[in-house]
């Protein structure tokens, strides 16, 4: 099968310089497509100097965020004839056998949207992003818990999108491209939920590993440990999360879940990690999203 990698990058040349060689030595990759979100750190010049015809890059006119980058890159790969597209950010690092293990399960199990276990680079015994196991409300952080819950090496209907995930061309043609207007945070979840609604065969392949730097306070416990909240110190990320999560929950889970999210936001920034200024920021973001205004995040760009 024709497999092409899509890497989205923005001003992280050092990380890109360690990822691209890993992809170059990965068997089974037809091409490596790098989408440069208008980097200013020499990324475009370094890519232009690579003496490898399999590596192509396109530099966008402005920073469109991860959402815009993956929208552009996935469309590019499909135009180039890819049957499977391997999606990742510039700061990830797939294990040397990651792609082989994913391809094996695509062929064996008919997976249309599958990904590796995404592990914290600083501590590979832990997940970089906590996941909720299927069939309940249990959220896990340890790789051991994931391995224990797997069935025939898979966690069905769970995947961490855009972190080493494989997507089939057929699925892209059915459900379309990521929502580029989301900029960052929530575009990956929306794409996963859209695939679920379309009945796609989705799973995490537990033996496949993908390292990613553990950042932010994702999955911070709150309400006496009964639930978690995806806190970030970045106003840009929080604005996009509040806006995009509101829209995702309204579209795929209903207004009750939207109200619960707003309640969690109030509780978190009043009691768990008091930052009252985050509450009006969250409200502005949510209202802007509901009005279809996707420009508000620009005021937080640096």
PAPAMI-217420 format. One record per residue (C-alpha): residue in three letters; x, y, z. Coordinates in pm, 1 decimal. Example, Ala and Ser with C-alpha at 12.3 -4.5 7.8 and 13.67 -1.06 7.14 Angstrom:
<kegu = ALA, u = 1230.0, v = -450.0, w = 780.0>
<kegu = SER, u = 1367.0, v = -106.0, w = 714.0>
This chain:
<kegu = UNK, u = 0.0, v = 0.0, w = 0.0>
<kegu = UNK, u = 115.1, v = 353.5, w = -73.6>
<kegu = UNK, u = 196.5, v = 512.8, w = 262.9>
<kegu = UNK, u = 294.4, v = 877.4, w = 299.1>
<kegu = UNK, u = 387.4, v = 1062.1, w = 617.4>
<kegu = UNK, u = 258.7, v = 1412.2, w = 689.3>
<kegu = UNK, u = 450.8, v = 1619.9, w = 943.7>
<kegu = UNK, u = 325.1, v = 1960.3, w = 1058.1>
<kegu = UNK, u = 592.4, v = 2194.0, w = 1194.4>
<kegu = UNK, u = 626.3, v = 2544.5, w = 1331.5>
<kegu = UNK, u = 950.4, v = 2693.5, w = 1465.9>
<kegu = UNK, u = 1085.0, v = 2369.0, w = 1611.6>
<kegu = UNK, u = 1374.3, v = 2303.1, w = 1377.1>
<kegu = UNK, u = 1577.7, v = 2104.4, w = 1630.1>
<kegu = UNK, u = 1290.6, v = 1861.7, w = 1684.9>
<kegu = UNK, u = 1221.2, v = 1835.7, w = 1313.4>
<kegu = UNK, u = 1589.1, v = 1755.0, w = 1256.5>
<kegu = UNK, u = 1564.4, v = 1449.6, w = 1477.3>
<kegu = UNK, u = 1224.4, v = 1334.1, w = 1342.6>
<kegu = UNK, u = 1288.6, v = 1350.8, w = 968.9>
<kegu = UNK, u = 1593.1, v = 1115.0, w = 981.0>
<kegu = UNK, u = 1382.5, v = 860.5, w = 1171.9>
<kegu = UNK, u = 1118.8, v = 878.4, w = 897.8>
<kegu = UNK, u = 1384.3, v = 854.8, w = 627.8>
<kegu = UNK, u = 1504.6, v = 524.6, w = 772.1>
<kegu = UNK, u = 1150.8, v = 387.0, w = 814.8>
<kegu = UNK, u = 1079.7, v = 114.2, w = 561.0>
<kegu = UNK, u = 750.4, v = 130.3, w = 376.9>
<kegu = UNK, u = 721.5, v = 508.5, w = 348.6>
<kegu = UNK, u = 676.8, v = 628.3, w = -7.5>
<kegu = UNK, u = 706.8, v = 999.4, w = 74.0>
<kegu = UNK, u = 752.7, v = 1238.9, w = 365.5>
<kegu = UNK, u = 546.1, v = 1555.3, w = 328.2>
<kegu = UNK, u = 634.9, v = 1839.6, w = 563.8>
<kegu = UNK, u = 389.1, v = 2126.1, w = 610.4>
<kegu = UNK, u = 574.9, v = 2430.9, w = 743.4>
<kegu = UNK, u = 345.5, v = 2677.7, w = 918.6>
<kegu = UNK, u = 548.0, v = 2983.5, w = 810.8>
<kegu = UNK, u = 840.2, v = 2909.0, w = 1045.5>
<kegu = UNK, u = 1098.9, v = 3179.4, w = 1099.6>
<kegu = UNK, u = 1379.0, v = 2964.4, w = 1247.5>
<kegu = UNK, u = 1538.6, v = 2835.7, w = 926.8>
<kegu = UNK, u = 1307.3, v = 2537.1, w = 885.5>
<kegu = UNK, u = 1231.0, v = 2609.9, w = 519.4>
<kegu = UNK, u = 1597.5, v = 2654.3, w = 431.6>
<kegu = UNK, u = 1697.0, v = 2329.2, w = 605.3>
<kegu = UNK, u = 1423.9, v = 2133.4, w = 428.0>
<kegu = UNK, u = 1521.8, v = 2280.6, w = 91.8>
<kegu = UNK, u = 1878.1, v = 2155.1, w = 140.4>
<kegu = UNK, u = 1783.0, v = 1793.3, w = 209.1>
<kegu = UNK, u = 1919.5, v = 1561.9, w = -58.6>
<kegu = UNK, u = 1630.1, v = 1315.5, w = -50.0>
<kegu = UNK, u = 1371.3, v = 1315.4, w = -324.1>
<kegu = UNK, u = 1124.4, v = 1140.1, w = -93.4>
<kegu = UNK, u = 1109.3, v = 1447.5, w = 133.8>
<kegu = UNK, u = 892.8, v = 1734.4, w = 9.2>
<kegu = UNK, u = 783.9, v = 2045.6, w = 191.7>
<kegu = UNK, u = 541.7, v = 2330.7, w = 150.0>
<kegu = UNK, u = 569.5, v = 2654.2, w = 345.7>
<kegu = UNK, u = 232.5, v = 2814.6, w = 415.5>
<kegu = UNK, u = 183.7, v = 3189.9, w = 387.7>
<kegu = UNK, u = 90.7, v = 3221.9, w = 756.0>
<kegu = UNK, u = 70.4, v = 3011.8, w = 1070.7>
<kegu = UNK, u = -252.7, v = 2812.1, w = 1044.4>
<kegu = UNK, u = -193.8, v = 2606.3, w = 1358.3>
<kegu = UNK, u = -197.0, v = 2230.4, w = 1379.0>
<kegu = UNK, u = -553.0, v = 2219.5, w = 1247.4>
<kegu = UNK, u = -466.9, v = 2413.2, w = 932.2>
<kegu = UNK, u = -144.7, v = 2221.0, w = 887.4>
<kegu = UNK, u = -311.2, v = 1879.8, w = 901.8>
<kegu = UNK, u = -598.9, v = 2000.5, w = 682.5>
<kegu = UNK, u = -345.4, v = 2107.9, w = 421.0>
<kegu = UNK, u = -116.3, v = 1807.0, w = 460.0>
<kegu = UNK, u = -387.0, v = 1541.3, w = 448.6>
<kegu = UNK, u = -532.8, v = 1696.0, w = 133.6>
<kegu = UNK, u = -183.3, v = 1706.1, w = -17.9>
<kegu = UNK, u = -115.7, v = 1338.6, w = 54.0>
<kegu = UNK, u = -449.9, v = 1231.8, w = -90.8>
<kegu = UNK, u = -381.5, v = 1434.4, w = -407.0>
<kegu = UNK, u = -45.2, v = 1257.8, w = -434.0>
<kegu = UNK, u = -219.8, v = 920.6, w = -435.2>
<kegu = UNK, u = -153.3, v = 800.9, w = -79.9>
<kegu = UNK, u = -364.4, v = 504.4, w = 28.8>
<kegu = UNK, u = -261.1, v = 550.4, w = 391.9>
<kegu = UNK, u = -145.8, v = 873.6, w = 557.0>
<kegu = UNK, u = 72.9, v = 871.9, w = 870.9>
<kegu = UNK, u = 10.8, v = 1196.5, w = 1061.2>
<kegu = UNK, u = 230.3, v = 1355.0, w = 1327.9>
<kegu = UNK, u = 356.9, v = 1678.5, w = 1480.1>
<kegu = UNK, u = 721.8, v = 1776.8, w = 1463.4>
<kegu = UNK, u = 786.8, v = 1701.1, w = 1832.3>
<kegu = UNK, u = 695.6, v = 1332.0, w = 1821.9>
<kegu = UNK, u = 923.1, v = 1033.0, w = 1768.9>
<kegu = UNK, u = 789.7, v = 697.7, w = 1644.7>
<kegu = UNK, u = 967.3, v = 380.1, w = 1748.4>
<kegu = UNK, u = 1158.7, v = 220.2, w = 1462.5>
<kegu = UNK, u = 894.2, v = -53.3, w = 1424.7>
<kegu = UNK, u = 592.1, v = 171.2, w = 1484.6>
<kegu = UNK, u = 475.9, v = 189.1, w = 1124.1>
<kegu = UNK, u = 525.6, v = -184.3, w = 1065.8>
<kegu = UNK, u = 306.9, v = -270.4, w = 1364.6>
<kegu = UNK, u = 34.1, v = -29.2, w = 1256.3>
<kegu = UNK, u = 34.4, v = -159.2, w = 898.8>
<kegu = UNK, u = 14.4, v = -516.1, w = 1023.2>
<kegu = UNK, u = -307.2, v = -441.4, w = 1213.2>
<kegu = UNK, u = -454.4, v = -239.4, w = 925.6>
<kegu = UNK, u = -415.2, v = -543.8, w = 702.7>
<kegu = UNK, u = -518.1, v = -796.6, w = 967.2>
<kegu = UNK, u = -809.5, v = -613.8, w = 1132.0>
<kegu = UNK, u = -927.1, v = -369.7, w = 865.8>
<kegu = UNK, u = -849.1, v = -63.6, w = 1079.2>
<kegu = UNK, u = -926.4, v = 268.7, w = 912.4>
<kegu = UNK, u = -803.0, v = 505.6, w = 1182.1>
<kegu = UNK, u = -540.4, v = 361.7, w = 1413.1>
<kegu = UNK, u = -253.1, v = 486.7, w = 1620.6>
<kegu = UNK, u = 23.0, v = 384.0, w = 1858.0>
<kegu = UNK, u = 40.7, v = 418.4, w = 2233.4>
<kegu = UNK, u = 160.7, v = 776.8, w = 2283.5>
<kegu = UNK, u = 411.0, v = 773.7, w = 2570.1>
<kegu = UNK, u = 568.9, v = 1054.0, w = 2767.8>
<kegu = UNK, u = 922.5, v = 1095.6, w = 2640.5>
<kegu = UNK, u = 1045.5, v = 1177.6, w = 2991.3>
<kegu = UNK, u = 890.0, v = 856.8, w = 3133.1>
<kegu = UNK, u = 784.2, v = 595.6, w = 2875.1>
<kegu = UNK, u = 600.9, v = 395.3, w = 3141.1>
<kegu = UNK, u = 332.1, v = 666.1, w = 3137.4>
<kegu = UNK, u = 98.3, v = 793.0, w = 2869.2>
<kegu = UNK, u = 166.4, v = 1139.9, w = 2740.8>
<kegu = UNK, u = -208.7, v = 1204.6, w = 2718.7>
<kegu = UNK, u = -444.1, v = 1026.0, w = 2961.4>
<kegu = UNK, u = -715.5, v = 818.8, w = 2796.3>
<kegu = UNK, u = -1059.1, v = 702.2, w = 2901.1>
<kegu = UNK, u = -1089.9, v = 328.9, w = 2854.8>
<kegu = UNK, u = -1391.3, v = 213.1, w = 2652.5>
<kegu = UNK, u = -1702.5, v = 96.5, w = 2830.5>
<kegu = UNK, u = -1670.1, v = 316.4, w = 3138.8>
<kegu = UNK, u = -1543.2, v = 637.0, w = 3295.1>
<kegu = UNK, u = -1200.1, v = 515.3, w = 3401.9>
<kegu = UNK, u = -919.1, v = 749.4, w = 3295.1>
<kegu = UNK, u = -570.3, v = 596.0, w = 3295.8>
<kegu = UNK, u = -221.9, v = 744.7, w = 3284.3>
<kegu = UNK, u = -2.3, v = 433.7, w = 3304.6>
<kegu = UNK, u = 97.9, v = 216.2, w = 3012.1>
<kegu = UNK, u = 52.9, v = -91.0, w = 3231.0>
<kegu = UNK, u = -318.1, v = -12.5, w = 3265.2>
<kegu = UNK, u = -350.8, v = 16.5, w = 2887.9>
<kegu = UNK, u = -177.8, v = -315.7, w = 2832.6>
<kegu = UNK, u = -403.0, v = -478.0, w = 3090.4>
<kegu = UNK, u = -718.0, v = -344.2, w = 2924.7>
<kegu = UNK, u = -617.9, v = -438.9, w = 2567.7>
<kegu = UNK, u = -800.9, v = -711.4, w = 2379.8>
<kegu = UNK, u = -590.0, v = -894.1, w = 2125.7>
<kegu = UNK, u = -341.4, v = -609.4, w = 2140.0>
<kegu = UNK, u = -594.2, v = -333.8, w = 2069.5>
<kegu = UNK, u = -786.1, v = -69.2, w = 2261.0>
<kegu = UNK, u = -1093.1, v = -43.8, w = 2041.6>
<kegu = UNK, u = -1243.9, v = 292.7, w = 1948.2>
<kegu = UNK, u = -963.1, v = 487.3, w = 2117.5>
<kegu = UNK, u = -680.7, v = 673.3, w = 1947.1>
<kegu = UNK, u = -477.5, v = 989.3, w = 2012.4>
<kegu = UNK, u = -525.8, v = 1169.8, w = 1679.3>
<kegu = UNK, u = -240.7, v = 1327.8, w = 1486.9>
<kegu = UNK, u = 28.2, v = 1162.9, w = 1700.2>
<kegu = UNK, u = 154.8, v = 891.4, w = 1469.6>
<kegu = UNK, u = -192.3, v = 786.0, w = 1352.0>
<kegu = UNK, u = -262.3, v = 609.1, w = 1025.6>
<kegu = UNK, u = -569.7, v = 717.5, w = 831.1>
<kegu = UNK, u = -695.2, v = 544.4, w = 518.4>
<kegu = UNK, u = -767.2, v = 736.1, w = 201.7>
<kegu = UNK, u = -1114.2, v = 581.0, w = 193.4>
<kegu = UNK, u = -1196.0, v = 728.5, w = 534.8>
<kegu = UNK, u = -1072.3, v = 1074.8, w = 433.5>
<kegu = UNK, u = -1290.8, v = 1060.0, w = 126.3>
<kegu = UNK, u = -1589.9, v = 966.7, w = 346.8>
<kegu = UNK, u = -1552.0, v = 1221.0, w = 625.0>
<kegu = UNK, u = -1342.6, v = 1501.3, w = 474.2>
<kegu = UNK, u = -1049.9, v = 1693.8, w = 622.9>
<kegu = UNK, u = -981.0, v = 1835.1, w = 971.6>
<kegu = UNK, u = -1146.8, v = 2168.1, w = 1054.3>
<kegu = UNK, u = -873.1, v = 2416.3, w = 973.2>
<kegu = UNK, u = -1053.9, v = 2705.4, w = 1142.3>
<kegu = UNK, u = -1001.5, v = 2540.4, w = 1485.4>
<kegu = UNK, u = -631.3, v = 2643.0, w = 1471.5>
<kegu = UNK, u = -518.6, v = 2424.6, w = 1766.9>
<kegu = UNK, u = -675.8, v = 2205.0, w = 2036.8>
<kegu = UNK, u = -993.6, v = 2017.1, w = 1959.8>
<kegu = UNK, u = -940.1, v = 1968.7, w = 1586.8>
<kegu = UNK, u = -799.3, v = 1621.6, w = 1654.6>
<kegu = UNK, u = -1088.3, v = 1522.9, w = 1882.7>
<kegu = UNK, u = -1341.6, v = 1651.2, w = 1630.8>
<kegu = UNK, u = -1182.9, v = 1441.9, w = 1357.7>
<kegu = UNK, u = -1190.8, v = 1132.2, w = 1577.9>
<kegu = UNK, u = -1553.9, v = 1185.8, w = 1673.6>
<kegu = UNK, u = -1643.7, v = 1246.1, w = 1309.7>
<kegu = UNK, u = -1478.5, v = 915.5, w = 1218.3>
<kegu = UNK, u = -1665.9, v = 739.3, w = 1498.9>
<kegu = UNK, u = -1995.7, v = 882.1, w = 1377.3>
<kegu = UNK, u = -1914.2, v = 750.0, w = 1029.6>
<kegu = UNK, u = -1866.2, v = 399.0, w = 1171.8>
<kegu = UNK, u = -1491.2, v = 381.6, w = 1108.7>
<kegu = UNK, u = -1288.3, v = 94.0, w = 1253.3>
<kegu = UNK, u = -1071.2, v = 270.9, w = 1512.9>
<kegu = UNK, u = -815.9, v = 137.1, w = 1760.6>
<kegu = UNK, u = -491.8, v = 197.2, w = 1947.1>
<kegu = UNK, u = -229.5, v = -65.5, w = 1864.4>
<kegu = UNK, u = -74.0, v = -119.6, w = 2206.1>
<kegu = UNK, u = 257.6, v = -266.2, w = 2087.3>
<kegu = UNK, u = 325.3, v = 30.5, w = 1859.4>
<kegu = UNK, u = 499.2, v = 311.7, w = 2047.1>
<kegu = UNK, u = 529.6, v = 683.6, w = 1983.7>
<kegu = UNK, u = 718.5, v = 919.1, w = 2216.0>
<kegu = UNK, u = 601.2, v = 1273.8, w = 2276.0>
<kegu = UNK, u = 719.3, v = 1539.3, w = 2524.5>
<kegu = UNK, u = 483.8, v = 1557.9, w = 2820.8>
<kegu = UNK, u = 362.8, v = 1917.4, w = 2839.1>
<kegu = UNK, u = 98.2, v = 2119.9, w = 3022.2>
<kegu = UNK, u = -123.0, v = 1990.6, w = 3301.3>
<kegu = UNK, u = -339.3, v = 1758.9, w = 3094.5>
<kegu = UNK, u = -571.8, v = 1548.6, w = 3302.5>
<kegu = UNK, u = -533.6, v = 1755.7, w = 3622.3>
<kegu = UNK, u = -754.8, v = 1594.0, w = 3891.9>
<kegu = UNK, u = -1044.5, v = 1804.6, w = 4019.7>
<kegu = UNK, u = -1369.5, v = 1772.2, w = 4217.4>
<kegu = UNK, u = -1194.4, v = 1563.1, w = 4482.7>
<kegu = UNK, u = -1043.9, v = 1334.7, w = 4218.7>
<kegu = UNK, u = -1376.7, v = 1245.3, w = 4056.3>
<kegu = UNK, u = -1282.6, v = 1393.0, w = 3719.4>
<kegu = UNK, u = -1000.1, v = 1574.3, w = 3538.5>
<kegu = UNK, u = -951.1, v = 1896.9, w = 3346.3>
<kegu = UNK, u = -714.9, v = 1978.6, w = 3059.7>
<kegu = UNK, u = -547.0, v = 2284.0, w = 3202.1>
<kegu = UNK, u = -274.6, v = 2473.1, w = 3018.5>
<kegu = UNK, u = -83.4, v = 2785.3, w = 3126.3>
<kegu = UNK, u = -108.2, v = 2917.7, w = 2768.4>
<kegu = UNK, u = -393.7, v = 3163.1, w = 2710.9>
<kegu = UNK, u = -379.2, v = 3081.9, w = 2339.0>
<kegu = UNK, u = -425.3, v = 2709.6, w = 2398.2>
<kegu = UNK, u = -694.2, v = 2764.1, w = 2660.1>
<kegu = UNK, u = -889.6, v = 3002.5, w = 2436.3>
<kegu = UNK, u = -888.4, v = 2749.7, w = 2152.4>
<kegu = UNK, u = -972.5, v = 2463.6, w = 2388.3>
<kegu = UNK, u = -1269.2, v = 2647.5, w = 2542.8>
<kegu = UNK, u = -1402.1, v = 2751.7, w = 2202.6>
<kegu = UNK, u = -1345.4, v = 2425.7, w = 2017.5>
<kegu = UNK, u = -1450.3, v = 2194.4, w = 2300.5>
<kegu = UNK, u = -1778.2, v = 2382.5, w = 2333.0>
<kegu = UNK, u = -1844.8, v = 2330.1, w = 1963.0>
<kegu = UNK, u = -1740.3, v = 1965.6, w = 1966.8>
<kegu = UNK, u = -1959.7, v = 1880.9, w = 2264.5>
<kegu = UNK, u = -2257.6, v = 2063.7, w = 2116.5>
<kegu = UNK, u = -2222.4, v = 1883.9, w = 1782.6>
<kegu = UNK, u = -2143.2, v = 1531.8, w = 1906.8>
<kegu = UNK, u = -2262.0, v = 1501.3, w = 2269.9>
<kegu = UNK, u = -2538.1, v = 1758.5, w = 2320.6>
<kegu = UNK, u = -2602.8, v = 2064.1, w = 2535.0>
<kegu = UNK, u = -2596.9, v = 1873.8, w = 2864.5>
<kegu = UNK, u = -2229.7, v = 1793.5, w = 2806.3>
<kegu = UNK, u = -2164.1, v = 2155.7, w = 2708.8>
<kegu = UNK, u = -2313.2, v = 2273.9, w = 3039.0>
<kegu = UNK, u = -2108.5, v = 2015.4, w = 3231.2>
<kegu = UNK, u = -1792.0, v = 2139.8, w = 3061.4>
<kegu = UNK, u = -1870.5, v = 2499.1, w = 3155.6>
<kegu = UNK, u = -1940.0, v = 2387.0, w = 3513.4>
<kegu = UNK, u = -1603.0, v = 2209.5, w = 3523.6>
<kegu = UNK, u = -1432.2, v = 2522.0, w = 3391.9>
<kegu = UNK, u = -1591.7, v = 2737.1, w = 3662.5>
<kegu = UNK, u = -1501.9, v = 2489.9, w = 3936.4>
<kegu = UNK, u = -1144.9, v = 2442.3, w = 3814.5>
<kegu = UNK, u = -1056.2, v = 2811.7, w = 3796.0>
<kegu = UNK, u = -1242.1, v = 2906.1, w = 4113.6>
<kegu = UNK, u = -1140.8, v = 2618.6, w = 4341.9>
<kegu = UNK, u = -892.5, v = 2368.8, w = 4193.0>
<kegu = UNK, u = -645.3, v = 2616.7, w = 4045.0>
<kegu = UNK, u = -783.7, v = 2961.6, w = 4121.2>
<kegu = UNK, u = -743.2, v = 3188.3, w = 3820.3>
<kegu = UNK, u = -1066.1, v = 3391.3, w = 3802.3>
<kegu = UNK, u = -948.6, v = 3578.6, w = 3490.8>
<kegu = UNK, u = -971.6, v = 3251.7, w = 3297.6>
<kegu = UNK, u = -1350.3, v = 3248.1, w = 3338.7>
<kegu = UNK, u = -1435.0, v = 3553.5, w = 3121.7>
<kegu = UNK, u = -1167.5, v = 3442.4, w = 2873.0>
<kegu = UNK, u = -1339.5, v = 3102.4, w = 2850.6>
<kegu = UNK, u = -1679.6, v = 3264.8, w = 2808.4>
<kegu = UNK, u = -1557.6, v = 3492.0, w = 2527.4>
<kegu = UNK, u = -1406.8, v = 3194.3, w = 2349.5>
<kegu = UNK, u = -1720.2, v = 2980.8, w = 2379.4>
<kegu = UNK, u = -1951.6, v = 3258.6, w = 2261.8>
<kegu = UNK, u = -1722.7, v = 3338.3, w = 1968.1>
<kegu = UNK, u = -1726.4, v = 2975.3, w = 1858.9>
<kegu = UNK, u = -2103.7, v = 2949.1, w = 1883.8>
<kegu = UNK, u = -2127.9, v = 3261.3, w = 1666.2>
<kegu = UNK, u = -1892.1, v = 3111.6, w = 1409.5>
<kegu = UNK, u = -1611.9, v = 3360.2, w = 1484.0>
<kegu = UNK, u = -1274.0, v = 3184.7, w = 1462.1>
<kegu = UNK, u = -1054.2, v = 3494.6, w = 1476.6>
<kegu = UNK, u = -1036.4, v = 3562.0, w = 1851.7>
<kegu = UNK, u = -732.3, v = 3341.8, w = 1914.9>
<kegu = UNK, u = -517.5, v = 3571.7, w = 1702.5>
<kegu = UNK, u = -483.9, v = 3824.1, w = 1984.3>
<kegu = UNK, u = -285.2, v = 3563.4, w = 2180.2>
<kegu = UNK, u = -39.0, v = 3477.9, w = 1903.4>
<kegu = UNK, u = 322.3, v = 3563.1, w = 1965.2>
